[in-house]
């Protein structure tokens, strides 16, 4: 009877049909998702199991993971489960997925490889990803999953997420599941409730082996609420006669936990002992190990009644014949019904049978009261994890240590140290449940550090004062030597965010002067100093100091080298060393992705996009900016949005995609307001000025730049001055305000002495200013000197096009039409290669009488493609395979195939070779 209760499935026909509908959508190449929600034990897993049984003959890949509270500190544990059954030969193509995923990896790096894997798996049909109890996913896995689901497009992939609705409904690792799946091409939500009377009657009939009357079914439904697990449990302990006899009450109280406990009490002694051992071990564990934990000599005999009652799942065909409690609620009931002394004894035995990493939780659970020696061991092990980049696992051990330590001050130190490590790893969600204990701790520099660090990104009043208190408390307490360095780094970053770069510089210099500065903190402190110095004194001065405190080649690890290159590339880009910046930033991202390390990729991709835009690589810039926004979105990094949205708007502005450009600029402004009045406004204003420049709207351009001029100099304007000073001079000259244009030009000229990227802009605008003053000869000499000088590696093609056009106009007015034609042709070809349609249209009268130096067939053809189709086409033109294109764009190879089909149709070509020829004959327009 009990076996039938465990395997029988009834009802849920509408839900099964909706899941089949989603699979059909996925099969057609429309990535789909299903969110199954309901209380624990309502039948979510059973529903998906039945649905899968119907699909078994088709044999397509199914990736599965089951999350557990015990693994919330295991970075990328869920992703590891999803890929665990993938053939090794296939998995070896994806280095991060092939082994234990490095805990320091950024979620988008892992997500990019998972997208590649999904593309490969789709070759034989649709792929199904199933994540059970997703509400317990570790945060890096949840963010990885979010990144993947946002990037799935024309993919035959169905993602099924199962989540409890009684604990943080709709949330997983900080993600809003409803919002996440709503953004997919096709999705549905299933909210499971109790079984109806007819379904209860059907299930009871299957269990009892004979029909059950409606009255009995109604009694069972009323008693259990139709809750599937409760009903199954009840049916194993109540006979049909007992259930049907209206005079005999069903067992009371009407509680699933009580029903489970009654079930346990009825088990034979060996079976009860074995199930306690299985419960203590947690997830699937070898049957022999569970028997040793429980001191059961005949495990097979003890297992039989557990299987009959449906309490345990068993995998007899696997080598270790693992067993596990069938449902989390059953495990909770078992643990709650086991006497404390017995639990401690079981945990003590388990600690001797599992590996070192797993033993810690058992050793803590086996203690009775304080154990300072164990606390010390836990802290030392936490240090090992922290050195390996596993901050979350380290913090978990520290939290356990705080539970067994003495005296109270030591408990508080360990608690606060755990919180600090979590904050440094940006695990803010893991700190929230600890806040009550943190606030109750006695005053200390460590407490000030944690509260200040937690409050900084939230704009909490007094956060800066708390960090200053932590920084100034010297000497540091034993066991908290890291506090001054961490506090100083956070305080320096906060000063920059608040628009006070000058305040940040001495703070961060003091951090770098600390004796025995922690290796994990040093590269971040050095990078933050470079950032602060750029805000305070400009990028060139910052680059000089950064190269002193972080000399090229100095880091010992590849991860530190990648981070150093990311910061150096940022400063080089702001300083106008564009070619060097592009090289450093790309190398930083490549190294970090290969090593699985962090380089604040949301900013690094945005900086790469800015350098690519200025170097004329507009298509690459659009891709990099898209990556920056995707990472900031998936990893929930709102502080990057204003910066990334502003830079992302530059290419659409330059190409006349007005609606898209305006939308991105408005989002940049909105996020700058979200982060605070002094954060990001100059950058948002810069995006607005670039848009106005493309439209030829110089009054709006000047109005936008007033926000830059009105900001504190160390709030960003000095760092980004190679970007906005040319725009300011252009707007002033175009508006006829020559009195203000002259000093602005002087400032730009002085900056150009140390910024190679400004060479052409200085010449163009200096010539324009001379021309506006009536000195045509000086303007002509200035133009010609710049245009005949050897081209520089940092020359922006847009600036050269504007310079050539200005020179052409001057020549045409002087009657030198042949020479003017050459300059107009040069300018037109440069604008066309960039895809800068607004500039081509604005100057069309100048270009009308002069033939183009060469046709731009591809540029015209690609103008009718979507952004994604254009990106893919250009990469095909460069000889990349579908797999390489997918990796570069963070999409799947299946999506590449889909878009290429549309490209061939729109361009009326038959295949890849024709597309590549079309792109290559145009010399890669826009790139």
Protein Blocks (a to p, Z undefined) as FASTA:
>chain_A
ZZmmmmpcgejklmmmmmmmmmmmmmnopacdddddddehilmmmmmmmmmmmmmmnopa
cddddddfklmmmghklmmmmmmmgcfklmmmmmklmmccdfkbcfklmmmmmmmmmmmm
mmnoccddddehkllgcfklmmmmmmmmmmpccdcbdddddddfkgoghiaehiafklmm
mmpmbdcddddddddfklmmmmmmmmnopacdfklmmmmmmmnnopaklmmmmmmmpcfk
lmmmmklccdddddfklmmmmmmmmpcfklmmmmmmmmmnopaddfklmmmmnopablml
mmmmmmmnopaccdfkbmklpaddfbfklmmmmmmmpcfklmmmmmmmmmmmmcfklmmm
mmmmmpgcjdfklmmmmmmmmmmmmmnopamlmmmmmmmmmmmgccfklmmmmmmmmmmm
mmmnopaklmmmmmmmmmmpccdfklmmmmmmmmmmnopghklmmmmmmmmmccddehil
mmmmmmmmmmmmmmmmnopaklmmmmmmmmmmpghiafklmmmmmmmmmmmmmmmnojkl
mmmmmmmmmgghkambfklmmmmmmmmmmmmmmnopamlmmmmmmmmmmmmmmnopaehl
mlmmmmmmmmmmmnopamlmmmmmmmmmmmmmmnopaklmmmmmmmmmmmmmmnopaklm
mmmmmmmmmmmmmnojkgoklmmmmmmmmmmmmnopaklmmmmmmmmmmpcfklommmmm
mmmmmmmmmmmmmnopaklmmmmmmmmmmmmmmmmklmmmmmmmmmmmmmmnopaklmmm
mmmmmmmpccdfklcfklmmmmmmmmmmmmmmnopamlmmmmmmmmmmmmmmnopaklmm
mmmmmmmmpccfbdcfklmmmmmpcfklmmmmmmmmnopafklmmmmnopafklmmmmmm
mmmmmnopabfklmmmmmmmnopghZZ
